[in-house]
Amino acid sequence: MTTRVLDVSRLPSFAFGHRSILWWATMGMILIEGTAFGLLAVSYIYLKWRVPEWPPGFAPPDLVWGTVTTIIILASALPNELARRAAERLDVPRARLWIWVSVIFAIAFCVTRALEFTTLNVWWDSNAYGSIVWFLLGTHTAHVVTDILDTGVLSTMLLIAPIDANRMVDVAENASYYYFVIASWLPIYVLLYLAPRLV
């Protein structure tokens, strides 16, 4: 009896997209955190339905800083995408460049977010409206700060640590998560800034 042996030594040790376990882990995290954002948005809408005048006793947040942060986070999609594409081509120098540019955009977003908090026209302890506004913005800000830390560590590793194809998979999945951070901000912006002005 002869034993057949399948030689898999030529198969790659990494994969991008849905063929990677890291992709599935990232999608699971996005599903969990997306559910949390959805619950916060539903809480906001529930509170709005319970009160005839919205926002109750306060002017809606000023549009300037909320709109500036929206423009910055939308613009940050470009270097994020360029980092992802460079990673998938295993182009280390360009991946390094664009991931650092992404970090700079995220830091700029946080600076404008800090200014945005000063123009909400309500404090977190004023009433239920103030609480949900601050909680929505605070939760999204926490996601951006966490991504800055994660991306900063990854960016530093691209500069000083040995780089293999698996590290490029990390860059691509980091980009996928940041797309979620961008996408989760848009409905929050509509809820907090635009919807109160439309009614």
Phi and psi in degrees as GROMACS dihedral restraints (atoms count N, CA, C in turn):
[ dihedral_restraints ]
;  ai    aj    ak    al  type     phi  dphi    fc
    3     4     5     6     1  -103.3    20    10
    4     5     6     7     1   145.9    20    10
    6     7     8     9     1  -101.2    20    10
    7     8     9    10     1   128.9    20    10
    9    10    11    12     1   -90.1    20    10
   10    11    12    13     1   134.3    20    10
   12    13    14    15     1  -117.8    20    10
   13    14    15    16     1   129.3    20    10
   15    16    17    18     1   -95.5    20    10
   16    17    18    19     1   118.7    20    10
   18    19    20    21     1   -85.2    20    10
   19    20    21    22     1   110.9    20    10
   21    22    23    24     1  -108.3    20    10
   22    23    24    25     1    12.9    20    10
   24    25    26    27     1   -65.3    20    10
   25    26    27    28     1   -21.4    20    10
   27    28    29    30     1   -88.9    20    10
   28    29    30    31     1    -7.3    20    10
   30    31    32    33     1   -72.1    20    10
   31    32    33    34     1   144.9    20    10
   33    34    35    36     1   -67.7    20    10
   34    35    36    37     1   152.5    20    10
   36    37    38    39     1   -93.3    20    10
   37    38    39    40     1     8.5    20    10
   39    40    41    42     1  -141.8    20    10
   40    41    42    43     1   164.9    20    10
   42    43    44    45     1  -156.0    20    10
   43    44    45    46     1   149.9    20    10
   45    46    47    48     1  -103.8    20    10
   46    47    48    49     1   159.8    20    10
   48    49    50    51     1    69.7    20    10
   49    50    51    52     1  -150.3    20    10
   51    52    53    54     1   -67.3    20    10
   52    53    54    55     1    -8.3    20    10
   54    55    56    57     1   -83.4    20    10
   55    56    57    58     1    -5.2    20    10
   57    58    59    60     1  -102.5    20    10
   58    59    60    61     1   137.2    20    10
   60    61    62    63     1   -64.0    20    10
   61    62    63    64     1   -30.8    20    10
   63    64    65    66     1   -65.7    20    10
   64    65    66    67     1   -35.1    20    10
   66    67    68    69     1   -61.5    20    10
   67    68    69    70     1   -45.2    20    10
   69    70    71    72     1   -64.4    20    10
   70    71    72    73     1   -38.7    20    10
   72    73    74    75     1   -64.9    20    10
   73    74    75    76     1   -42.0    20    10
   75    76    77    78     1   -63.7    20    10
   76    77    78    79     1   -43.8    20    10
   78    79    80    81     1   -64.1    20    10
   79    80    81    82     1   -36.9    20    10
   81    82    83    84     1   -63.6    20    10
   82    83    84    85     1   -42.2    20    10
   84    85    86    87     1   -64.0    20    10
   85    86    87    88     1   -42.2    20    10
   87    88    89    90     1   -63.0    20    10
   88    89    90    91     1   -40.2    20    10
   90    91    92    93     1   -62.6    20    10
   91    92    93    94     1   -45.1    20    10
   93    94    95    96     1   -64.2    20    10
   94    95    96    97     1   -49.9    20    10
   96    97    98    99     1   -70.6    20    10
   97    98    99   100     1   -33.4    20    10
   99   100   101   102     1   -63.1    20    10
  100   101   102   103     1   -38.2    20    10
  102   103   104   105     1   -62.9    20    10
  103   104   105   106     1   -41.4    20    10
  105   106   107   108     1   -62.6    20    10
  106   107   108   109     1   -44.1    20    10
  108   109   110   111     1   -63.2    20    10
  109   110   111   112     1   -40.0    20    10
  111   112   113   114     1   -60.3    20    10
  112   113   114   115     1   -42.6    20    10
  114   115   116   117     1   -64.7    20    10
  115   116   117   118     1   -38.4    20    10
  117   118   119   120     1   -65.5    20    10
  118   119   120   121     1   -41.5    20    10
  120   121   122   123     1   -64.2    20    10
  121   122   123   124     1   -41.4    20    10
  123   124   125   126     1   -64.0    20    10
  124   125   126   127     1   -37.8    20    10
  126   127   128   129     1   -62.1    20    10
  127   128   129   130     1   -43.1    20    10
  129   130   131   132     1   -60.4    20    10
  130   131   132   133     1   -47.8    20    10
  132   133   134   135     1   -64.3    20    10
  133   134   135   136     1   -39.8    20    10
  135   136   137   138     1   -60.3    20    10
  136   137   138   139     1   -46.5    20    10
  138   139   140   141     1   -62.0    20    10
  139   140   141   142     1   -39.6    20    10
  141   142   143   144     1   -61.8    20    10
  142   143   144   145     1   -40.9    20    10
  144   145   146   147     1   -67.0    20    10
  145   146   147   148     1   -24.4    20    10
  147   148   149   150     1   -84.4    20    10
  148   149   150   151     1    -9.7    20    10
  150   151   152   153     1  -123.4    20    10
  151   152   153   154     1   128.6    20    10
  153   154   155   156     1   -66.9    20    10
  154   155   156   157     1   -34.9    20    10
  156   157   158   159     1  -108.7    20    10
  157   158   159   160     1   126.4    20    10
  159   160   161   162     1  -131.8    20    10
  160   161   162   163     1   130.1    20    10
  162   163   164   165     1   -70.4    20    10
  163   164   165   166     1   146.0    20    10
  165   166   167   168     1   -74.8    20    10
  166   167   168   169     1   105.0    20    10
  168   169   170   171     1    81.4    20    10
  169   170   171   172     1     4.3    20    10
  171   172   173   174     1  -137.0    20    10
  172   173   174   175     1   154.5    20    10
  174   175   176   177     1   -76.8    20    10
  175   176   177   178     1   151.5    20    10
  177   178   179   180     1   -61.6    20    10
  178   179   180   181     1   159.9    20    10
  180   181   182   183     1   -56.9    20    10
  181   182   183   184     1   145.3    20    10
  183   184   185   186     1   -60.7    20    10
  184   185   186   187     1   143.7    20    10
  186   187   188   189     1   -76.7    20    10
  187   188   189   190     1   -25.5    20    10
  189   190   191   192     1   -57.6    20    10
  190   191   192   193     1   -61.8    20    10
  192   193   194   195     1   -71.6    20    10
  193   194   195   196     1   -32.5    20    10
  195   196   197   198     1   -63.3    20    10
  196   197   198   199     1   -38.3    20    10
  198   199   200   201     1   -72.6    20    10
  199   200   201   202     1   -38.9    20    10
  201   202   203   204     1   -62.3    20    10
  202   203   204   205     1   -44.5    20    10
  204   205   206   207     1   -64.1    20    10
  205   206   207   208     1   -34.8    20    10
  207   208   209   210     1   -65.1    20    10
  208   209   210   211     1   -44.4    20    10
  210   211   212   213     1   -61.9    20    10
  211   212   213   214     1   -43.8    20    10
  213   214   215   216     1   -63.3    20    10
  214   215   216   217     1   -45.2    20    10
  216   217   218   219     1   -68.9    20    10
  217   218   219   220     1   -34.1    20    10
  219   220   221   222     1   -67.6    20    10
  220   221   222   223     1   -40.8    20    10
  222   223   224   225     1   -65.3    20    10
  223   224   225   226     1   -29.9    20    10
  225   226   227   228     1   -68.3    20    10
  226   227   228   229     1   -13.4    20    10
  228   229   230   231     1   -64.5    20    10
  229   230   231   232     1   -31.5    20    10
  231   232   233   234     1   -65.4    20    10
  232   233   234   235     1   -56.4    20    10
  234   235   236   237     1   -63.4    20    10
  235   236   237   238     1   -30.4    20    10
  237   238   239   240     1   -62.2    20    10
  238   239   240   241     1   -46.0    20    10
  240   241   242   243     1   -66.7    20    10
  241   242   243   244     1   -39.5    20    10
  243   244   245   246     1   -65.0    20    10
  244   245   246   247     1   -36.5    20    10
  246   247   248   249     1   -65.0    20    10
  247   248   249   250     1   -43.3    20    10
  249   250   251   252     1   -61.5    20    10
  250   251   252   253     1   -46.4    20    10
  252   253   254   255     1   -63.4    20    10
  253   254   255   256     1   -42.3    20    10
  255   256   257   258     1   -62.5    20    10
  256   257   258   259     1   -40.6    20    10
  258   259   260   261     1   -62.7    20    10
  259   260   261   262     1   -42.8    20    10
  261   262   263   264     1   -69.0    20    10
  262   263   264   265     1   -22.7    20    10
  264   265   266   267     1   -89.7    20    10
  265   266   267   268     1    -1.0    20    10
  267   268   269   270     1    60.3    20    10
  268   269   270   271     1    34.7    20    10
  270   271   272   273     1   -92.9    20    10
  271   272   273   274     1    89.3    20    10
  273   274   275   276     1   -62.2    20    10
  274   275   276   277     1   -47.8    20    10
  276   277   278   279     1   -57.9    20    10
  277   278   279   280     1   -43.1    20    10
  279   280   281   282     1   -72.2    20    10
  280   281   282   283     1   -35.0    20    10
  282   283   284   285     1   -61.9    20    10
  283   284   285   286     1   -42.7    20    10
  285   286   287   288     1   -59.4    20    10
  286   287   288   289     1   -49.0    20    10
  288   289   290   291     1   -59.2    20    10
  289   290   291   292     1   -53.3    20    10
  291   292   293   294     1   -72.8    20    10
  292   293   294   295     1   -27.7    20    10
  294   295   296   297     1   -71.6    20    10
  295   296   297   298     1   -34.3    20    10
  297   298   299   300     1   -69.3    20    10
  298   299   300   301     1   -38.3    20    10
  300   301   302   303     1   -62.5    20    10
  301   302   303   304     1   -38.4    20    10
  303   304   305   306     1   -61.5    20    10
  304   305   306   307     1   -40.4    20    10
  306   307   308   309     1   -62.8    20    10
  307   308   309   310     1   -42.0    20    10
  309   310   311   312     1   -62.7    20    10
  310   311   312   313     1   -42.7    20    10
  312   313   314   315     1   -61.0    20    10
  313   314   315   316     1   -43.1    20    10
  315   316   317   318     1   -65.4    20    10
  316   317   318   319     1   -37.3    20    10
  318   319   320   321     1   -65.8    20    10
  319   320   321   322     1   -43.0    20    10
  321   322   323   324     1   -60.3    20    10
  322   323   324   325     1   -39.4    20    10
  324   325   326   327     1   -59.7    20    10
  325   326   327   328     1   -44.6    20    10
  327   328   329   330     1   -65.6    20    10
  328   329   330   331     1   -35.3    20    10
  330   331   332   333     1   -63.9    20    10
  331   332   333   334     1   -46.5    20    10
  333   334   335   336     1   -70.1    20    10
  334   335   336   337     1   -30.1    20    10
  336   337   338   339     1   -64.3    20    10
  337   338   339   340     1   -39.3    20    10
  339   340   341   342     1   -60.4    20    10
  340   341   342   343     1   -40.9    20    10
  342   343   344   345     1   -67.9    20    10
  343   344   345   346     1   -34.3    20    10
  345   346   347   348     1   -61.6    20    10
  346   347   348   349     1   -40.8    20    10
  348   349   350   351     1   -59.6    20    10
  349   350   351   352     1   -27.7    20    10
  351   352   353   354     1   -77.6    20    10
  352   353   354   355     1   -10.2    20    10
  354   355   356   357     1  -117.5    20    10
  355   356   357   358     1    23.6    20    10
  357   358   359   360     1   -77.3    20    10
  358   359   360   361     1   -16.7    20    10
  360   361   362   363     1    66.0    20    10
  361   362   363   364     1    15.2    20    10
  363   364   365   366     1  -156.7    20    10
  364   365   366   367     1   150.0    20    10
  366   367   368   369     1  -100.3    20    10
  367   368   369   370     1   160.1    20    10
  369   370   371   372     1   -62.5    20    10
  370   371   372   373     1   -25.0    20    10
  372   373   374   375     1  -103.7    20    10
  373   374   375   376     1    12.2    20    10
  375   376   377   378     1   -71.6    20    10
  376   377   378   379     1   -46.4    20    10
  378   379   380   381     1  -170.0    20    10
  379   380   381   382     1  -173.2    20    10
  381   382   383   384     1   -62.9    20    10
  382   383   384   385     1   -36.5    20    10
  384   385   386   387     1   -59.7    20    10
  385   386   387   388     1   -49.5    20    10
  387   388   389   390     1   -59.6    20    10
  388   389   390   391     1   -40.4    20    10
  390   391   392   393     1   -62.7    20    10
  391   392   393   394     1   -46.0    20    10
  393   394   395   396     1   -72.3    20    10
  394   395   396   397     1   -35.0    20    10
  396   397   398   399     1   -62.8    20    10
  397   398   399   400     1   -50.1    20    10
  399   400   401   402     1   -65.2    20    10
  400   401   402   403     1   -37.7    20    10
  402   403   404   405     1   -67.9    20    10
  403   404   405   406     1   -41.9    20    10
  405   406   407   408     1   -61.1    20    10
  406   407   408   409     1   -49.8    20    10
  408   409   410   411     1   -65.6    20    10
  409   410   411   412     1   -40.4    20    10
  411   412   413   414     1   -64.7    20    10
  412   413   414   415     1   -40.4    20    10
  414   415   416   417     1   -65.6    20    10
  415   416   417   418     1   -44.2    20    10
  417   418   419   420     1   -64.9    20    10
  418   419   420   421     1   -41.2    20    10
  420   421   422   423     1   -60.5    20    10
  421   422   423   424     1   -40.7    20    10
  423   424   425   426     1   -60.4    20    10
  424   425   426   427     1   -37.5    20    10
  426   427   428   429     1   -65.7    20    10
  427   428   429   430     1   -40.8    20    10
  429   430   431   432     1   -66.7    20    10
  430   431   432   433     1   -44.6    20    10
  432   433   434   435     1   -62.5    20    10
  433   434   435   436     1   -42.9    20    10
  435   436   437   438     1   -60.8    20    10
  436   437   438   439     1   -41.3    20    10
  438   439   440   441     1   -66.9    20    10
  439   440   441   442     1   -36.6    20    10
  441   442   443   444     1   -60.4    20    10
  442   443   444   445     1   -45.2    20    10
  444   445   446   447     1   -64.0    20    10
  445   446   447   448     1   -46.1    20    10
  447   448   449   450     1   -62.5    20    10
  448   449   450   451     1   -47.6    20    10
  450   451   452   453     1   -67.8    20    10
  451   452   453   454     1   -35.6    20    10
  453   454   455   456     1   -62.6    20    10
  454   455   456   457     1   -42.9    20    10
  456   457   458   459     1   -63.4    20    10
  457   458   459   460     1   -46.2    20    10
  459   460   461   462     1   -61.8    20    10
  460   461   462   463     1   -42.1    20    10
  462   463   464   465     1   -61.8    20    10
  463   464   465   466     1   -42.1    20    10
  465   466   467   468     1   -65.2    20    10
  466   467   468   469     1   -40.7    20    10
  468   469   470   471     1   -62.3    20    10
  469   470   471   472     1   -34.6    20    10
  471   472   473   474     1   -67.0    20    10
  472   473   474   475     1   -22.5    20    10
  474   475   476   477     1   -88.5    20    10
  475   476   477   478     1   -36.7    20    10
  477   478   479   480     1  -118.0    20    10
  478   479   480   481     1   -19.1    20    10
  480   481   482   483     1   -96.9    20    10
  481   482   483   484     1   159.5    20    10
  483   484   485   486     1   -61.3    20    10
  484   485   486   487     1   139.2    20    10
  486   487   488   489     1  -113.2    20    10
  487   488   489   490     1   129.2    20    10
  489   490   491   492     1  -128.8    20    10
  490   491   492   493     1  -178.9    20    10
  492   493   494   495     1   -62.8    20    10
  493   494   495   496     1   -31.3    20    10
  495   496   497   498     1   -62.3    20    10
  496   497   498   499     1   -33.3    20    10
  498   499   500   501     1   -66.7    20    10
  499   500   501   502     1   -33.6    20    10
  501   502   503   504     1   -69.4    20    10
  502   503   504   505     1   -31.9    20    10
  504   505   506   507     1   -63.1    20    10
  505   506   507   508     1   -39.9    20    10
  507   508   509   510     1   -58.7    20    10
  508   509   510   511     1   -42.2    20    10
  510   511   512   513     1   -63.3    20    10
  511   512   513   514     1   -45.1    20    10
  513   514   515   516     1   -63.1    20    10
  514   515   516   517     1   -41.9    20    10
  516   517   518   519     1   -73.0    20    10
  517   518   519   520     1   -30.8    20    10
  519   520   521   522     1   -61.3    20    10
  520   521   522   523     1   -39.6    20    10
  522   523   524   525     1   -64.4    20    10
  523   524   525   526     1   -41.1    20    10
  525   526   527   528     1   -60.0    20    10
  526   527   528   529     1   -43.0    20    10
  528   529   530   531     1   -65.4    20    10
  529   530   531   532     1   -39.1    20    10
  531   532   533   534     1   -67.5    20    10
  532   533   534   535     1   -29.9    20    10
  534   535   536   537     1   -60.8    20    10
  535   536   537   538     1   -37.5    20    10
  537   538   539   540     1   -63.1    20    10
  538   539   540   541     1   -42.3    20    10
  540   541   542   543     1   -60.7    20    10
  541   542   543   544     1   -42.2    20    10
  543   544   545   546     1   -64.6    20    10
  544   545   546   547     1   -50.7    20    10
  546   547   548   549     1   -63.6    20    10
  547   548   549   550     1   -33.5    20    10
  549   550   551   552     1   -71.8    20    10
  550   551   552   553     1   -23.5    20    10
  552   553   554   555     1   -73.6    20    10
  553   554   555   556     1   -35.1    20    10
  555   556   557   558     1   -60.7    20    10
  556   557   558   559     1   -47.1    20    10
  558   559   560   561     1   -66.0    20    10
  559   560   561   562     1   -31.7    20    10
  561   562   563   564     1   -65.2    20    10
  562   563   564   565     1   -42.5    20    10
  564   565   566   567     1   -59.5    20    10
  565   566   567   568     1   -44.7    20    10
  567   568   569   570     1   -62.7    20    10
  568   569   570   571     1   -44.8    20    10
  570   571   572   573     1   -62.8    20    10
  571   572   573   574     1   -48.0    20    10
  573   574   575   576     1   -82.3    20    10
  574   575   576   577     1   -35.7    20    10
  576   577   578   579     1  -105.0    20    10
  577   578   579   580     1   -41.6    20    10
  579   580   581   582     1   -92.5    20    10
  580   581   582   583     1   -47.0    20    10
  582   583   584   585     1   -55.7    20    10
  583   584   585   586     1   -43.9    20    10
  585   586   587   588     1   -63.8    20    10
  586   587   588   589     1   -21.0    20    10
  588   589   590   591     1   -89.5    20    10
  589   590   591   592     1   -13.4    20    10
  591   592   593   594     1   -88.2    20    10
  592   593   594   595     1   -16.2    20    10
